[in-house]
Amino acid sequence: MPFIKTEFPGLIIFQPVVFEDARGYFFESYNQNIFQAEGLDYQWIQDNQSYSRYGVIRGLHFQNPPKAQTKLVRTLQGRILDIAVDIRKGSPTYGKAYSIELSDENKLQLLIPAGFAHGFSVLSEHATVLYKCDNLYDKAAEGSIAYNDPSLHIDWKIPPDKIILSEKDLAHPPFKICNNHFVFEG
């Protein structure tokens, strides 16, 4: 099966079937029928792409309902450490962070359902990241959590003196006071 369930309810790794030969490789990065057969019926309506250099940390971001977003994240070039934090009150993994390395080599993708804060750090010299969203970006629905909140125990795999953050990402609140409206629905 191309889907690997994590211990976090709804957080799923997609491992596409890759066909390689002397020319290179081919794979379906997304096939609606395969996802629907797994019960993952999303209508992707926005693609986001970023290019970042080593040491960049983006996150932790989310959008509140009714503009919440499910994301399907993959790396087109380079390596990242992708992070998803469960912010659904009542979830068995509430307040816990999940991390996975996504790269152009392993071709793994992470399906992050609504109710998770998302971020990543760039582990290679450069990285290009693409993610599909099932809802449009809405600034009014934006929420965030401090990337370095000690209660989350996130190791971004970047030495402190090499971390590069935006001014916006430096100003995020700690997890315990982040403004989110998610409730786990089992």
Secondary structure, 3 states (H helix, E strand, C coil): CCEEECCCCCCEEECCCEEEECCEEEECCCCHHHHHHCCCCCCCCEEEEEEEECCEEEEEEEECCCCCCCEEEEEEECEEEEEEEECCECCCCCCCEEEEEEECCCCCEEEECCCEEEEEEECCCEEEEEEEECCCCCHHHEEECCCCCHHHCCCCCCCHHHCECCHHHHCCCCHHHCCCCCECCC
